[in-house]
Amino acid sequence: MIYFTEIQNLPAYDVKGSYLGRVIDLGIDPNQNALRVAAYFVEAPDKKLIYVAREQMQSITVRSAQTSVTRDTIHGNKPFGDLLRVRKDVLDQQVIDVDHRKVVRVNDVDLEIQPTDGHTELRVLAVNVGLAAAARRLLQGLTAKHTSRKICSFIPSKTIRWEFVNLIEPDASRRLKLRISYERLARLHPADIADILEELSRDEQRSVIEALDHETAAQAISEIPTEMQAQLLQSIPVEKAADIVDEMAPDEAADVLQELPPETSAKLLADMEKEGAQEVKELLGFEEDTAGALMTTHYVALDRTAKVEQVIEAMKEFEGSVESIHSVFLIDKEETLLGFVPLARILLAPTMTPLRALSHDEVISVSTETDAKAVIDLFRKYNLLSLPVVDDKQHLVGVVTADDVLDLVVGRR
């Protein structure tokens, strides 16, 4: 085991013992092997940067580094823009600890010295984010390395395996070159991704959101306060923002568009798919803090003559969130609300059972103009999971869900 802080400023010599300079950085090529050091950056006495490829490095210890070739055969100023550099890109940077669902700052990098084909290679093991690594940084250059190790052995150490680290690279083109992806991050629950986003700077947030697929980004953004949603969407390209808003529930999309400047909202609506944009425009027409503004237009409603088997088919085609399908609503040809059937009853009934036989005919509903406080009171009084919203002709136009009310109560909308 060797730490990057023990390698930094290490004297380097060529095969003849001639002094080359000091090792100031290590390069990793994610396109070849993300766990192996691919290059060593040596600063010569004249301040020029010398690039030493891994196959030209004979040996490396806590005392010195030695190449297997002479100075004049070293690659020298070879381009290294596609390399991930430990000091420049990792050390002191914030990274995402996917395993523990949080953001941490890197104090050091743990490496392993590995003999390979007659020369020494370095393998990247982990990033070190604990107090021991911080102490080692403070002692760097002040005490001998073995003394520093002994002192730091009494201090708690915390590491994250390199493969569980998500680096944050704001530059999209470089992110692509370095093959930095957020696949592991995308597998987390949207609420966990949202917590991580709230710990990052605006540039770092933008980096993560731009790299996630539209659906995952929409789910994560929906979990953060509306004001922060608006700020984040304004920081990314309009096309990407429109795709994300398109994936959001209509009521959530309407909420965030209301927070944006009118010209920005107009651009996003223009870039959204026509059907989704129309749904959002209709919701934007309702006054704030009313049932109309709170409701989603994604719900399952079937004719009162339908049977259980038709519900199953409708569920397969449903594109809304699961929170919107606690119940199936019964309507007539004019879409007048006639009743509802809890999903649990449907799942327990034979497929040919008429929904009318399972229906609650006494439906608690509200009008689009009902104020938010009254909506909250109804959810509390009747322990509701969803609440249908009707127009002045009793036509079903939307559903307020329990998660929307919770967001309102805790002040996230």
Buried (B, 14 or more C-beta within 10 A) or exposed (E): EBBBBBBBEBBBBBBEEEEBBBBBBBBBBBEEBBEBBBBBBBBBEEEEBBBBBBBBBBEBEBEEBBBBBEBEEBBEEEEBEBBBBBBBBBBEBBBBBBEEBEBBEBBBBBBEBEEEEEBBBBBBBBBBBBBBBBBBBEBBEEBEBEEBBEBBEEEEBBBBEBEBBBBBBBEEEBBEBBEBBBEBBBEBEBBBBBBBBEEBEEEBBBBBBBBBBBBBBBBBBBBBBBEBBBBBBBBBEBEBBBBBBBBBBBBBBBBBBBBBEEEBBEBBBEBBEEEBBEBBBBBBEBEEBBBBBBBBBBBBBBEBEBBBEBBEEBEEEBEBBEBBBBBBBBBEEEBBBBBBBBBEBBEEBEEEBEBBEBBEEEBEBBBBEBBBEEBBEBBEEEEBBBBBBBBEEBBBBBBBBBBBBBBBEEEBB
